[in-house]
Amino acid sequence: MIQQIDHIGIAVTSLDDTVPYYRDALGLGEPHIEEVATQKVRVAMFDVAGVHIELLEPTSPDSPIAKAMEKNGGRGLIHHIAFKSNDVAGQLEQAKNAGCALINETPVPGAHNTQVAFLHPKSTFGVLTEFCEHPDCGCGCKH
């Protein structure tokens, strides 16, 4: 079911401050930027040879990203690793059957019209793990 690493999520205090580093200093080009209201974040997504770097800026003090950054002294941090899957619901079932605690019992909307779900870091050795399923748009593109 897992097909590849989809993205690495990095919590940041400000996209305006952080995007220029990735765009200009690293030469990753212009990111796709959008707000994901269900997750209370603005995201900037850079493509690096098919794996994405996702910068996450909290839009609310009660967002999971803001809370994670608060625990880290208000600084940015690598927040999660996401695995691309063709069956997020199946991945959740497999993980649950293996004893993992789920944050999401069912997939929820994510950036780029994806369906996503998270495993609790208490059962993944401290690494927040995301499963990410992209829609089949029929154009043959790689999401």
C-alpha positions as CSV (number, residue, x, y, z in Angstrom):
1,M,0.0,0.0,0.0
2,I,2.8,2.5,0.8
3,Q,4.2,3.7,-2.5
4,Q,6.9,6.2,-1.5
5,I,7.7,9.1,0.9
6,D,5.3,11.8,-0.1
7,H,6.6,14.7,2.0
8,I,8.4,15.9,5.1
9,G,6.4,18.4,7.1
10,I,8.4,21.2,8.8
11,A,6.6,23.5,11.2
12,V,7.6,27.2,10.8
13,T,6.6,30.4,12.5
14,S,6.2,32.3,9.2
15,L,6.0,31.3,5.6
16,D,6.9,34.8,4.6
17,D,10.2,34.5,6.5
18,T,10.9,30.9,5.6
19,V,9.9,30.5,2.0
20,P,12.8,32.7,0.6
21,Y,15.4,30.3,2.1
22,Y,13.9,27.2,0.3
23,R,13.1,29.2,-2.8
24,D,16.2,31.3,-3.2
25,A,19.0,29.9,-1.1
26,L,18.3,26.3,-2.0
27,G,16.9,27.1,-5.5
28,L,13.7,25.0,-5.1
29,G,11.6,27.5,-7.1
30,E,8.2,28.9,-6.2
31,P,6.1,26.8,-3.9
32,H,2.4,26.0,-4.1
33,I,0.8,27.8,-1.1
34,E,-2.6,27.2,0.3
35,E,-4.5,27.3,3.5
36,V,-5.8,24.0,5.0
37,A,-8.6,25.2,7.3
38,T,-9.3,21.7,8.7
39,Q,-5.7,21.5,10.0
40,K,-5.5,25.2,10.9
41,V,-2.4,25.8,8.8
42,R,-1.0,27.6,5.7
43,V,1.3,25.4,3.8
44,A,4.0,26.0,1.2
45,M,4.9,22.9,-0.8
46,F,8.2,22.5,-2.7
47,D,8.8,19.6,-5.0
48,V,12.2,18.0,-4.7
49,A,12.5,15.2,-7.3
50,G,9.0,13.8,-6.4
51,V,9.3,14.2,-2.7
52,H,7.9,17.3,-1.2
53,I,9.0,19.7,1.6
54,E,5.9,21.0,3.2
55,L,6.3,24.1,5.4
56,L,3.5,24.5,7.9
57,E,2.6,27.8,9.4
58,P,-0.1,27.7,12.1
59,T,-3.2,29.9,11.6
60,S,-4.5,29.5,15.1
61,P,-2.9,29.2,18.5
62,D,-4.8,26.0,19.1
63,S,-3.6,24.3,15.9
64,P,-1.6,21.1,16.3
65,I,1.4,22.8,14.6
66,A,1.3,25.7,17.1
67,K,1.1,23.3,20.0
68,A,4.1,21.3,18.7
69,M,6.1,24.4,18.2
70,E,5.2,25.7,21.7
71,K,6.7,22.4,23.1
72,N,9.8,23.2,21.1
73,G,10.3,26.6,22.6
74,G,8.4,28.4,19.9
75,R,10.9,27.3,17.2
76,G,10.3,25.5,14.0
77,L,10.9,21.8,13.8
78,I,10.6,18.8,11.6
79,H,7.0,17.9,12.4
80,H,6.1,14.7,10.5
81,I,6.9,12.3,7.7
82,A,4.2,11.4,5.2
83,F,4.0,8.2,3.2
84,K,2.1,8.2,-0.1
85,S,-0.4,5.4,-0.1
86,N,-3.1,4.2,-2.5
87,D,-5.3,3.1,0.4
88,V,-5.2,5.3,3.5
89,A,-8.1,3.5,5.2
90,G,-6.3,0.2,4.7
91,Q,-3.1,1.7,6.1
92,L,-5.0,2.8,9.2
93,E,-6.5,-0.6,9.7
94,Q,-3.0,-2.3,9.3
95,A,-1.4,0.1,11.8
96,K,-4.3,-0.3,14.3
97,N,-4.0,-4.1,14.0
98,A,-0.3,-3.8,14.7
99,G,-1.0,-1.9,17.9
100,C,-0.5,1.7,16.8
101,A,-2.7,4.5,18.3
102,L,-4.5,6.5,15.6
103,I,-5.1,10.2,15.7
104,N,-7.5,9.8,12.8
105,E,-9.9,6.8,12.8
106,T,-10.8,7.7,9.2
107,P,-9.1,9.8,6.5
108,V,-9.6,13.6,6.6
109,P,-9.1,16.3,3.9
110,G,-5.5,17.5,3.4
111,A,-3.6,19.9,1.1
112,H,-3.8,19.3,-2.7
113,N,-7.2,17.6,-2.3
114,T,-5.6,14.6,-0.6
115,Q,-7.1,12.4,2.0
116,V,-4.8,12.1,5.0
117,A,-4.6,10.4,8.4
118,F,-2.1,10.4,11.3
119,L,-0.7,7.8,13.7
120,H,0.0,9.0,17.2
121,P,3.7,9.6,17.9
122,K,3.4,7.8,21.3
123,S,3.1,4.5,19.3
124,T,5.6,5.4,16.4
125,F,8.7,6.0,18.5
126,G,8.2,9.8,18.6
127,V,7.7,10.4,14.9
128,L,4.3,11.7,13.8
129,T,3.4,9.6,10.8
130,E,1.0,10.6,8.1
131,F,-0.6,8.5,5.4
132,C,-1.5,10.6,2.3
133,E,-3.7,9.5,-0.6
134,H,-3.8,11.6,-3.8
135,P,-6.9,11.9,-5.9
136,D,-6.8,10.3,-9.4
137,C,-7.3,13.3,-11.6
138,G,-6.9,11.2,-14.7
139,C,-4.3,13.5,-16.3
140,G,-1.3,11.2,-15.7
141,C,0.4,13.9,-13.5
142,K,2.3,13.1,-10.4
143,H,0.7,14.7,-7.3
